[in-house]
Amino acid sequence: MGNGTYPSLGFADSRLPVGWVTVDELDTLRAHLPVGSQILADVTLVPKPGVIGVFATFEGIPCFIDVTHLPNAAAEWPRSGDQVECEVLQHRPGQVRLWPLSEAVRNPIARRSTTTEEWTLVRNRHPVGATAEGTVTGVYSGRTYAVALEGGAWAGLTWLVDDEPPTVGQTDTYEVMAHLPETHRLLLRKHG
């Protein structure tokens, strides 16, 4: 990793710790590496195998795979220098959170948001291109928020730095942009 500078994305704050992404850089990062992207991440650090998780990079961007997504046996974890195929789960100040796609490096009980049967119902109820009413159920750091759709489905969304933040209880119409089959999630955007 560099010194907090990612020239290909226009990030240039050398005061940041190595590999740190600020909240102001999240919009650029989200556009460059959207949620649902499948990437090949380079493992850079495994600080406490079996305890914390795995640090990685993709194109110099700091990433992290949480301990809950990795095998219980630390000996089965990827090692520094390994490459791991992952799906982008979330962008947070500091890093991109990843879901390992290979079952060889994923905890067998790592939980997707739904069972296979529930996911089939969600996909059928909310096909790509469809719209649905949704209610904001939580607003979080890093300009992220959760939306519950009619029928029990939910999704995480983001807002841009210049946008008005949503409020809990706010309802809007959302369009289904994609189904993310590996993590059983819907990719949504505000309609209109």
C-alpha positions as CSV (number, residue, x, y, z in Angstrom):
1,M,0.0,0.0,0.0
2,G,1.1,3.6,-0.5
3,N,1.1,6.5,1.8
4,G,-2.6,7.2,1.7
5,T,-2.4,8.5,-1.9
6,Y,-4.3,6.8,-4.7
7,P,-3.4,8.8,-7.8
8,S,-5.6,6.7,-10.2
9,L,-8.6,7.8,-8.2
10,G,-7.5,11.3,-7.4
11,F,-6.9,10.6,-3.7
12,A,-4.0,12.7,-2.5
13,D,-4.1,13.3,1.3
14,S,-0.6,12.3,2.4
15,R,-1.6,13.1,6.1
16,L,-3.6,9.8,6.2
17,P,-2.3,6.6,7.6
18,V,-1.1,4.1,5.0
19,G,-4.1,2.7,3.1
20,W,-6.7,5.0,4.7
21,V,-9.8,6.2,2.7
22,T,-11.5,9.2,4.1
23,V,-15.3,9.7,4.2
24,D,-14.9,12.5,1.5
25,E,-13.3,10.0,-0.9
26,L,-16.1,7.5,-0.6
27,D,-18.1,8.8,-3.6
28,T,-15.1,8.4,-5.9
29,L,-14.4,5.0,-4.5
30,R,-18.0,3.9,-4.8
31,A,-18.0,5.0,-8.5
32,H,-14.8,3.2,-9.2
33,L,-15.5,0.0,-7.3
34,P,-19.3,-0.4,-6.8
35,V,-21.0,-2.7,-4.4
36,G,-21.5,-6.1,-6.0
37,S,-18.2,-5.8,-8.0
38,Q,-16.3,-9.1,-8.2
39,I,-12.6,-8.5,-7.7
40,L,-9.3,-10.4,-7.2
41,A,-7.9,-8.9,-3.9
42,D,-4.3,-9.2,-2.9
43,V,-3.9,-10.3,0.8
44,T,-1.5,-7.9,2.4
45,L,-1.7,-8.6,6.2
46,V,-3.1,-11.3,8.4
47,P,-2.4,-9.7,11.9
48,K,-4.0,-12.3,14.2
49,P,-5.2,-15.4,12.2
50,G,-8.5,-16.7,13.6
51,V,-9.1,-13.4,15.5
52,I,-9.4,-10.2,13.4
53,G,-9.7,-10.8,9.7
54,V,-7.6,-10.2,6.6
55,F,-6.4,-7.0,5.1
56,A,-6.1,-6.8,1.4
57,T,-5.8,-4.4,-1.5
58,F,-7.3,-4.1,-5.0
59,E,-5.6,-1.6,-7.3
60,G,-4.0,-0.1,-4.2
61,I,-7.3,0.4,-2.5
62,P,-7.4,-0.9,1.1
63,C,-9.9,-3.7,1.7
64,F,-10.8,-6.0,4.6
65,I,-12.4,-9.5,4.9
66,D,-14.0,-9.9,8.3
67,V,-13.2,-12.8,10.6
68,T,-16.9,-13.9,10.5
69,H,-16.5,-14.6,6.8
70,L,-13.4,-16.7,7.1
71,P,-12.9,-20.4,8.1
72,N,-12.9,-21.2,11.8
73,A,-9.5,-22.8,11.5
74,A,-6.8,-20.1,11.1
75,A,-4.7,-22.6,9.1
76,E,-7.3,-22.4,6.3
77,W,-7.1,-18.6,6.1
78,P,-5.5,-17.0,3.1
79,R,-1.9,-15.8,3.7
80,S,-0.1,-12.6,2.9
81,G,0.6,-12.6,-0.8
82,D,-2.4,-14.8,-1.7
83,Q,-5.1,-13.6,-4.1
84,V,-8.7,-14.0,-3.1
85,E,-11.8,-13.7,-5.3
86,C,-14.3,-11.5,-3.5
87,E,-17.5,-9.4,-3.9
88,V,-17.6,-5.8,-2.7
89,L,-20.0,-5.7,0.3
90,Q,-19.7,-2.2,1.6
91,H,-17.5,1.0,1.5
92,R,-16.6,2.4,4.9
93,P,-14.2,5.1,5.9
94,G,-10.9,3.4,5.9
95,Q,-11.6,0.4,3.7
96,V,-13.8,-1.6,1.3
97,R,-15.4,-4.6,3.0
98,L,-15.3,-7.9,1.0
99,W,-17.1,-11.2,0.9
100,P,-14.9,-14.1,-0.1
101,L,-16.4,-16.0,-3.1
102,S,-14.3,-19.1,-2.8
103,E,-15.8,-21.6,-0.3
104,A,-12.2,-22.7,0.4
105,V,-11.6,-19.4,2.2
106,R,-15.1,-18.8,3.5
107,N,-16.6,-19.9,6.8
108,P,-19.1,-22.6,6.0
109,I,-21.6,-21.0,8.3
110,A,-21.0,-17.4,7.1
111,R,-24.5,-16.1,6.8
112,R,-25.9,-14.6,3.7
113,S,-28.8,-12.2,4.3
114,T,-31.3,-14.9,3.3
115,T,-31.6,-18.7,2.8
116,T,-31.6,-19.9,-0.8
117,E,-35.4,-20.4,-0.7
118,E,-35.9,-16.9,0.8
119,W,-33.6,-15.4,-1.9
120,T,-35.7,-17.0,-4.6
121,L,-38.8,-15.4,-3.2
122,V,-37.0,-12.0,-3.0
123,R,-35.8,-12.2,-6.6
124,N,-39.2,-13.2,-7.9
125,R,-40.9,-10.4,-5.9
126,H,-38.3,-7.8,-6.9
127,P,-37.1,-8.5,-10.4
128,V,-34.4,-6.3,-12.0
129,G,-36.0,-3.1,-13.3
130,A,-39.0,-3.3,-10.9
131,T,-39.8,-0.5,-8.4
132,A,-40.9,-0.9,-4.9
133,E,-41.8,1.3,-1.9
134,G,-39.1,1.3,0.8
135,T,-38.7,2.8,4.2
136,V,-35.4,3.9,5.7
137,T,-34.7,1.8,8.8
138,G,-31.3,3.0,9.8
139,V,-28.7,5.7,8.9
140,Y,-25.0,5.0,9.5
141,S,-21.5,6.4,9.3
142,G,-19.9,6.6,5.9
143,R,-23.1,8.0,4.4
144,T,-24.8,4.6,4.3
145,Y,-28.4,3.7,5.1
146,A,-30.7,0.7,5.2
147,V,-34.0,0.4,3.4
148,A,-36.7,-2.2,4.0
149,L,-38.9,-3.0,1.0
150,E,-42.4,-4.3,1.1
151,G,-42.4,-8.1,1.5
152,G,-39.4,-8.1,3.9
153,A,-36.5,-7.6,1.6
154,W,-33.9,-4.9,2.5
155,A,-30.8,-3.3,1.0
156,G,-28.0,-0.9,2.0
157,L,-27.7,2.3,0.1
158,T,-25.5,5.4,0.1
159,W,-25.9,9.1,-0.5
160,L,-23.5,11.5,-2.1
161,V,-21.6,14.1,0.0
162,D,-23.7,17.0,-1.4
163,D,-27.1,15.2,-1.0
164,E,-29.4,15.7,1.9
165,P,-29.1,12.6,4.2
166,P,-32.2,10.4,4.6
167,T,-34.0,10.1,7.9
168,V,-35.3,7.0,9.6
169,G,-38.9,6.4,8.6
170,Q,-38.6,8.2,5.3
171,T,-40.3,6.4,2.4
172,D,-39.4,6.5,-1.2
173,T,-39.6,4.5,-4.4
174,Y,-36.6,2.4,-5.2
175,E,-35.6,0.6,-8.4
176,V,-33.9,-2.8,-8.4
177,M,-30.7,-2.4,-10.3
178,A,-29.3,-5.9,-9.9
179,H,-29.5,-9.2,-8.0
180,L,-26.3,-10.1,-6.2
181,P,-26.6,-13.9,-6.1
182,E,-23.4,-14.6,-4.2
183,T,-24.5,-12.6,-1.2
184,H,-28.3,-12.8,-1.7
185,R,-28.7,-9.0,-1.8
186,L,-30.6,-6.5,-4.0
187,L,-28.8,-3.5,-5.5
188,L,-31.2,-0.6,-5.3
189,R,-31.2,3.1,-6.2
190,K,-33.8,5.8,-5.6
191,H,-36.2,5.9,-8.5
192,G,-36.6,9.1,-10.4
